[in-house]
Amino acid sequence: MSTDRALPSTVKHLIVGAGFAGLCAAIKLQEDGETDFLVVEKGSDVGGTWRDNTYPGAACDVPSQLYSFSFAPNPDWTSSYSPQPEIQAYIRTVAERSGVLDRFVFDTAMQDADWDEATQRWTVRTSAATGERHTVTSTTLVVGAGGLSEPRLPDIAGIDDFRGHTFHSARWDHSVDLAGKRVAVIGTGASAIQIVPELQKVAAHVDVYQRTAPYVVPRNDRTYTRVERALFKRVPALQRLYRTGLYWGKELLVPGFTVDPKLALPAKKLALANLAKAVKDPELRERLTPTFEIGCKRILISNAYYPAIASDNVVLVTDPIARITADGVVTADGVERPVDVLVVATGFFTTELPIAEHIRGRRGASLADTWRDAGMAAYKGTTVHGFPNLFMIVGPNTGLGHSSMVFIIESQVEYIRDAVRTMGLHRYDAVEPTATAQREWNDRLQRRMSRTVWNTGGCSSWYLDAHGKNTVLWPRTTVAFRQALSEFDVAAYDVSAPATTPTATPTEGIPA
C-alpha cells in the first residue's frame, strides 16, 4: 500500500504508527470532525505487528471475535483464532473503508519530535525510505508505535560471525529455503512455539534453545462453519453476543493473576495435562515443566508445540548458550551443534521503548532520559508529565496477560478524543498531567502490582525492567481500565489557558 502525496508542513494532530492503535486514533478523530491529521508509518502498509510478523505459523492467541475493533466487526473470520494473513487483511479492509487513508504516509519514519514551548507545538522531523526528509509541526503528538515493534536481538558472543542465515522471528527471511536444513531456534516464547512446529515439518533437524519452560495450554481452535459466518453477517447482534461472552470469560481469569495464584490452579492443571499427553519421555517432560507459578510469564496456547518438541528431528537444549561460531552454537557444557540457519525468537524492546529516545519534552530531555532512573511511567498509560500534548497508545502499564489489547487501545483513544474535545472547548493550547497526579497514579499502580503473580510468581520475564519493576502490564480488569479512562480528567492536568483552571484532585482507578 502506498500514498503519493506531499507532506504538509503543519497539522493539528500527528499520529505515529499505522497499526491497530494509529488506525483507531485516525478513525475516531475523523468521526469527531478532527480531519486535520497526518499518520506517518515507517512500513509500507497498515498493520504494524501483523504486517511485520509473517513467520510460518503466525497467528493470534486471543480469540478472533475479541481481537478486532468493536466498531468494525468481522463476520468473515474463518476460525476462532485468526492466522496472521487474515488479521492483516482485516486491518487493511478497515482502513480502506474508513476513508482516512488519504492522510496516511507510508515508508516514512519519525526521526525526532521536540516540544516548542514558544509556539506550544511539536516539531517533528521525518525521514522517508527515499531519503527525503521533512519537518511537520503539530498541536498534538499521538504515538501508536506499539511495544512489539522493535525486535530484541540476543547479546551472544560470536553471533555476528555466524556464516549461515540469521533472522529475527519478526523479520522473517522468506527467501531462505529451510527444507533439509539444520535450524536453531533461540527462545521458547509466543512466537517460537508457533514457529517450531512449522520448522519441524520441513527442516532436517531443529535445535530449540530454552532458557525457561513456558506453560502451554491447548489451543481450542476450530473452523467456523458457513452457517455460523452467514449468521454473524445477517444477525450482527448474535456476533456481538458471542464477543461479549468471550470477553467476560477472559475477565474471569484476572483474579488468578492479580489476587491469588491458587485461583489459576485449573489453568495450571490444564497446562500440565497438555504436557503429559503429548510428551511421554519423562526426562524430556521434566525439562519442559515450568518451575514458576502459572501466569508469571505469558501463558502460551498450542496443540502442536509439544508434539513437535517430542519428534525425532527436534532436540530441546536447556544448557545456556556460551557462544556462536561460524557454523554452529556452543553451549556451556562445551558441546557445539552445527547450524545452517539461526532463528532468533527473543522478543522485543518492551520496557525500553526505542521511540522514547526520539521524543523530547518541555525541558529538552527525551522520554528515555526521563524514564532511565526509575523506569517507564505515565499517567493512565497515556500522558506524561513534562511532555505537553503527547498522547501514547499502549504506553506504560497498559499491557494485558489475559485479553485483547484492542480493548485497551479503544479505551485510550476514547480518553484522547475527550482530551481533544476539552482542549477545543476551553481553548487550551496545551495539557500536561501534573507531577502529583502522575506520581499518585503510579504509586497506587505499583502497590497493586506488588501483589500480582507477575511480581511474586518466581520468574524473570519481559514484563520486568532493569529495576525489577513491572512497567508493562495493567494489574486490574479491563473494565477498571476503561472506567479509569472514561473521561478526560482535566483537574489532574496543568493547562496553558485560561488563567483560572480546576485544581488537581487525587487520581482514581487503582485502589490501594
C-alpha positions in Angstrom: 0.0 0.0 0.0 1.3 3.4 -0.8 0.2 7.0 -1.0 1.8 9.5 -3.3 1.3 12.8 -1.6 3.3 15.7 -0.3 3.6 16.0 3.5 2.0 19.2 4.9 4.2 21.5 7.0 1.7 21.8 9.7 -1.2 19.7 11.0 -3.4 19.7 14.2 -2.7 16.1 15.1 0.3 14.0 14.1 -0.1 10.2 14.6 2.9 7.9 14.6 2.2 4.3 13.5 -0.5 2.6 11.3 -1.2 -0.5 13.3 -4.4 -1.1 15.4 -3.6 2.0 17.6 -2.8 4.6 14.9 -5.7 3.5 12.7 -8.1 3.6 15.6 -7.0 7.1 16.5 -7.3 8.3 12.9 -10.8 6.9 12.5 -12.2 8.2 15.8 -10.7 11.7 15.3 -12.3 11.8 11.9 -15.6 10.9 13.5 -15.3 13.9 15.7 -14.7 16.2 12.8 -11.0 16.4 13.6 -9.9 15.9 10.0 -6.7 17.9 10.1 -4.4 15.0 11.0 -1.5 13.1 9.4 -0.4 9.5 10.1 3.2 8.6 9.4 4.2 5.0 9.2 7.7 3.6 8.7 6.4 0.5 7.0 4.9 0.2 3.5 1.4 -0.7 4.7 -1.0 -0.6 7.6 -0.9 -3.4 10.2 2.0 -2.8 12.4 2.8 -6.0 14.3 0.6 -8.0 11.9 2.3 -6.6 8.8 5.8 -7.4 10.2 5.3 -10.8 11.7 5.0 -13.1 8.8 6.8 -16.1 10.2 5.5 -19.7 9.5 2.5 -20.4 11.7 2.0 -16.8 12.8 -1.4 -16.4 14.4 -3.2 -14.6 17.3 -3.6 -16.2 20.7 -6.6 -14.0 21.5 -10.0 -15.2 20.0 -10.7 -13.5 16.7 -14.0 -12.0 17.8 -12.2 -10.1 20.6 -9.1 -9.2 18.5 -10.9 -6.7 16.3 -12.4 -3.3 16.7 -15.8 -3.1 18.4 -16.9 -0.7 15.8 -15.8 -2.9 12.9 -16.9 -6.5 13.5 -15.7 -9.0 11.0 -18.2 -11.8 10.3 -15.8 -13.5 7.9 -13.2 -14.8 10.4 -12.5 -18.4 9.2 -11.6 -19.7 12.7 -11.8 -18.9 16.3 -8.1 -17.9 16.4 -7.1 -15.9 13.3 -3.9 -16.5 11.3 -1.7 -13.5 10.5 -2.8 -13.1 6.9 -6.4 -12.7 8.0 -5.7 -10.2 10.7 -3.5 -8.1 8.3 -6.3 -8.3 5.6 -8.9 -7.2 8.3 -6.8 -4.1 9.3 -6.3 -3.2 5.6 -10.0 -3.5 4.9 -11.0 -1.4 7.9 -8.5 1.3 6.8 -9.8 1.3 3.2 -13.5 1.5 4.3 -12.9 4.2 6.9 -11.9 6.9 4.4 -8.8 8.0 6.3 -6.0 6.6 4.1 -5.6 9.9 2.2 -3.9 11.2 5.3 -1.5 8.3 5.8 2.1 8.5 4.6 4.0 5.2 4.4 7.7 4.4 4.2 8.2 7.4 6.4 9.7 7.2 9.9 9.5 9.7 12.7 13.1 10.7 13.4 12.7 13.2 16.2 10.0 15.1 18.0 10.6 18.2 20.1 8.2 20.3 22.1 8.5 24.0 21.3 7.5 26.0 24.4 7.3 29.2 22.5 4.8 28.0 19.9 3.1 25.4 22.1 3.5 22.9 19.3 5.5 19.7 18.4 8.2 19.9 15.8 8.6 16.5 14.2 11.3 15.5 11.7 10.6 12.6 9.4 12.7 10.5 7.0 11.3 8.7 4.0 12.7 5.5 2.6 13.7 7.5 -0.5 16.0 9.6 1.8 13.7 12.6 1.7 13.5 14.5 5.0 10.6 16.7 6.1 9.6 18.7 9.1 6.0 18.9 10.4 4.6 20.9 13.3 1.5 19.7 15.2 -0.6 20.7 18.2 -0.8 17.1 19.5 1.5 14.1 19.0 -0.2 10.7 19.2 2.3 7.8 19.5 0.9 4.5 18.4 4.2 2.8 17.7 3.4 -0.2 20.0 5.5 -2.2 22.4 6.2 -5.1 20.0 7.6 -3.1 17.1 11.4 -3.3 17.7 12.9 -6.8 17.7 15.4 -7.5 20.5 18.5 -9.4 19.4 20.3 -11.6 21.9 23.7 -10.4 23.2 25.6 -13.6 22.5 29.3 -13.7 21.7 30.1 -14.5 18.1 26.6 -14.1 16.7 28.0 -11.6 14.1 30.5 -14.3 12.9 27.9 -16.8 12.0 28.2 -17.6 8.3 24.7 -19.0 7.8 21.4 -17.2 7.6 20.3 -15.3 10.7 17.0 -13.5 11.2 14.6 -12.5 14.0 11.1 -14.0 14.0 9.6 -10.5 13.3 11.9 -10.0 10.3 11.4 -13.5 8.7 13.5 -14.0 5.5 11.2 -15.9 3.2 13.9 -16.2 0.6 15.7 -18.8 2.7 14.8 -22.4 1.8 14.6 -24.3 5.1 14.0 -27.7 3.6 16.6 -30.2 4.6 18.5 -27.6 6.7 19.7 -27.7 10.3 17.9 -24.9 12.1 18.5 -23.5 15.6 15.7 -21.6 17.3 16.7 -19.4 20.2 13.7 -18.8 22.5 10.5 -20.5 23.6 8.1 -17.6 23.8 4.8 -17.0 22.0 6.4 -16.7 18.5 8.7 -19.7 18.9 6.0 -22.1 19.9 4.2 -21.3 16.6 7.4 -21.4 14.5 8.9 -24.7 15.9 6.0 -27.0 14.7 6.3 -25.5 11.2 10.1 -25.9 11.0 9.8 -29.5 12.3 7.8 -30.3 9.2 10.4 -29.2 6.7 13.8 -29.0 8.3 16.2 -31.9 8.6 16.9 -31.1 12.2 15.8 -28.4 14.7 17.6 -27.4 17.9 15.4 -25.4 20.3 17.3 -23.4 22.9 15.2 -23.0 26.0 16.1 -20.8 28.9 12.9 -21.3 30.9 10.0 -23.7 30.1 6.6 -21.9 29.5 3.2 -23.1 30.4 1.4 -24.2 27.3 -2.4 -24.8 27.3 -4.4 -26.4 24.5 -5.4 -24.2 21.6 -9.1 -24.8 21.3 -9.3 -23.6 17.8 -11.9 -24.6 15.3 -13.1 -23.5 11.9 -16.3 -21.5 11.7 -19.0 -23.2 9.6 -20.5 -21.4 6.6 -23.8 -21.2 8.6 -22.1 -19.5 11.5 -20.5 -17.0 9.3 -23.7 -16.3 7.5 -25.5 -15.8 10.8 -22.8 -13.4 12.0 -23.2 -11.4 8.8 -27.0 -11.3 8.8 -27.6 -11.0 12.6 -24.9 -8.7 13.9 -26.4 -8.9 17.4 -25.5 -12.5 17.5 -21.9 -11.8 16.8 -21.9 -9.0 19.5 -23.4 -11.5 22.0 -20.7 -14.1 21.1 -18.0 -11.4 21.6 -19.5 -10.4 24.9 -19.4 -14.0 26.2 -15.8 -14.3 25.2 -14.9 -11.0 26.8 -16.4 -11.9 30.2 -14.8 -15.3 30.1 -11.4 -13.7 29.8 -12.2 -11.2 32.6 -12.8 -14.1 35.0 -9.1 -15.0 34.6 -7.9 -11.8 36.2 -8.1 -12.8 39.9 -5.7 -15.7 39.2 -3.1 -13.1 38.1 -3.8 -10.2 40.5 -5.3 -11.6 43.7 -4.2 -15.2 44.4 -2.3 -17.6 42.1 -4.2 -20.5 43.6 -7.2 -19.3 41.7 -5.3 -20.2 38.5 -4.9 -23.8 39.6 -7.3 -25.2 36.9 -5.3 -23.5 34.2 -2.1 -24.9 35.7 -3.5 -28.4 35.7 -4.7 -28.0 32.1 -1.2 -27.0 31.0 0.5 -29.9 32.8 -2.1 -32.3 31.4 -1.4 -30.9 27.9 2.3 -31.6 28.5 1.8 -35.1 29.9 -0.5 -36.1 27.0 2.0 -35.0 24.3 5.4 -35.9 25.8 5.8 -39.4 27.1 9.6 -39.3 27.7 9.8 -38.5 31.5 13.2 -36.8 31.2 12.1 -34.5 28.4 8.8 -33.9 30.2 10.7 -32.8 33.3 12.7 -30.3 31.3 9.5 -28.9 29.7 7.9 -28.5 33.1 7.8 -24.8 34.3 9.3 -24.1 37.7 7.3 -20.9 38.5 3.6 -20.0 39.1 1.4 -20.1 36.1 0.8 -16.6 34.7 4.1 -15.2 36.0 5.2 -15.4 32.3 2.9 -15.3 29.4 0.7 -18.4 29.2 1.0 -19.8 25.7 -1.5 -21.8 23.6 -0.7 -24.6 21.2 -1.7 -28.1 20.3 1.4 -28.6 18.1 4.4 -27.4 20.1 4.8 -30.3 22.5 4.4 -33.0 19.7 6.9 -31.1 17.6 9.4 -31.0 20.5 8.9 -34.7 21.1 9.5 -35.6 17.4 12.7 -37.4 16.2 14.2 -34.4 14.3 13.8 -31.9 17.2 16.2 -31.5 20.2 15.4 -29.4 23.2 18.6 -27.8 24.5 18.5 -26.4 28.0 22.2 -25.7 28.6 22.9 -22.0 28.3 24.5 -20.7 25.0 28.1 -19.8 25.6 28.9 -18.5 22.1 28.1 -18.8 18.4 30.7 -19.9 15.9 30.8 -19.5 12.1 29.0 -22.8 11.7 27.2 -23.6 15.0 26.1 -23.0 18.5 28.3 -23.8 21.6 26.6 -24.4 24.9 28.1 -24.0 28.4 28.8 -27.7 28.6 31.2 -27.3 25.6 29.1 -29.1 23.0 29.0 -27.5 19.6 25.9 -28.2 17.4 26.2 -27.5 13.7 23.6 -25.0 12.3 22.7 -23.8 8.8 20.0 -21.2 9.8 19.7 -19.3 13.1 16.2 -18.1 14.0 16.1 -15.6 16.8 12.8 -15.5 18.7 13.9 -13.4 21.6 11.1 -10.8 21.8 11.1 -7.1 21.6 12.1 -3.9 23.5 9.1 -3.7 25.8 10.4 -1.9 28.9 12.8 0.4 27.0 10.7 1.7 24.0 13.1 2.7 21.3 10.9 5.6 20.2 11.3 7.2 23.6 14.9 8.1 22.6 13.5 10.4 19.9 10.8 12.4 21.8 12.0 15.4 23.8 9.7 17.4 26.1 9.4 20.7 27.9 13.0 20.7 29.3 14.7 19.2 26.3 15.1 15.8 27.9 14.0 12.7 26.0 11.4 10.3 27.3 14.1 7.7 27.6 16.2 10.1 29.7 13.1 10.8 31.9 12.5 7.1 32.4 16.1 5.9 32.7 16.5 6.1 36.5 13.1 4.8 37.6 11.6 3.0 34.6 8.7 3.9 32.3 5.8 5.8 33.9 2.9 7.7 32.5 -0.5 9.0 33.8 -3.1 6.4 32.9 -0.6 4.9 30.5 -1.4 7.7 28.1 0.1 11.1 29.1 3.5 12.1 30.6 4.4 14.9 32.9 6.9 17.2 31.1 5.6 16.3 27.7 2.6 18.5 26.9 0.0 17.4 24.3 1.8 14.0 24.0 -0.6 11.0 23.9 0.7 7.4 24.0 -1.4 4.5 23.0 -0.2 1.2 24.6 2.0 3.2 26.9 3.5 2.1 30.2 1.4 -0.4 32.2 -1.3 -0.9 29.6 -0.4 -4.4 28.5 -2.6 -7.5 29.3 -1.9 -11.0 30.3 -5.4 -12.3 29.6 -7.4 -10.4 27.0 -7.3 -8.3 23.8 -5.1 -5.2 23.5 -7.7 -3.8 21.0 -10.0 -3.2 24.0 -7.2 -1.2 25.7 -6.5 0.7 22.5 -10.1 1.7 22.1 -10.2 2.8 25.8 -7.2 5.0 25.4 -8.4 6.5 22.1 -11.7 7.5 23.8 -9.6 9.3 26.5 -7.6 11.1 23.8 -10.8 12.1 22.0 -12.2 13.6 25.2 -8.9 15.4 25.8 -9.1 16.9 22.3 -12.7 18.0 22.8 -11.8 19.6 26.2 -8.9 21.5 24.6 -11.2 22.8 21.9 -14.0 23.7 24.2 -11.8 25.7 26.6 -9.2 26.8 24.0 -6.3 25.2 25.8 -3.1 25.4 23.9 -1.5 22.6 25.9 -2.4 19.9 28.6 0.1 18.1 30.7 -0.5 15.8 33.7 0.7 17.3 36.9 3.7 15.6 38.6 1.5 14.8 41.6 -1.2 13.2 39.6 1.3 11.0 37.7 3.2 10.1 40.9 0.0 9.1 42.7 -1.3 7.1 39.8 1.9 5.1 39.5 2.4 4.7 43.3 -1.0 3.1 43.5 -0.4 1.0 40.4 2.9 -0.4 41.7 1.4 -1.1 45.1 -1.3 -3.1 43.4 1.3 -4.7 41.1 3.4 -5.9 44.1 0.7 -8.5 44.9 0.3 -9.9 41.4 1.7 -13.2 40.1 3.9 -11.2 37.7 5.9 -9.9 40.7 5.6 -12.9 43.1 5.4 -15.9 40.8 9.2 -16.7 40.9 10.1 -16.0 37.3 12.1 -13.5 35.3 10.0 -12.1 32.4 10.0 -9.4 29.8 7.4 -7.7 31.9 10.1 -6.6 34.3 12.6 -3.8 33.6 16.2 -3.4 34.8 14.9 -2.2 38.1 12.8 -5.3 38.7 9.6 -3.1 38.2 6.7 -4.3 36.1 6.2 -1.3 33.7 4.3 -3.3 31.0 1.1 -4.8 32.4 -2.1 -3.4 33.8 -2.8 -5.0 37.2 -6.6 -5.0 37.2 -9.5 -5.9 34.9 -10.0 -4.2 31.6 -13.4 -3.0 33.0 -11.4 -1.0 35.6 -9.1 0.4 32.9 -12.0 1.6 30.7 -13.7 3.2 33.7 -10.5 5.0 34.7 -10.2 6.4 31.2 -13.9 7.0 30.6 -13.4 10.8 30.6 -10.6 13.3 30.4 -10.0 14.4 34.0 -8.7 17.9 33.3 -8.4 18.6 37.0 -5.3 16.3 37.0 -3.6 18.4 34.4 -1.7 21.6 34.1 -3.2 23.7 31.2 -1.8 26.7 29.4 -5.1 28.6 29.5 -7.4 30.1 30.7 -5.9 31.8 33.7 -8.2 30.1 36.2 -8.2 26.3 35.9 -9.5 23.4 38.1 -7.3 22.3 40.8 -5.8 18.8 40.8 -7.7 16.1 42.7 -6.4 12.7 43.8 -6.4 10.2 41.0 -8.8 7.3 40.8 -8.8 3.9 39.2 -6.3 1.9 41.2 -7.3 1.4 44.8 -4.5 0.8 47.3 
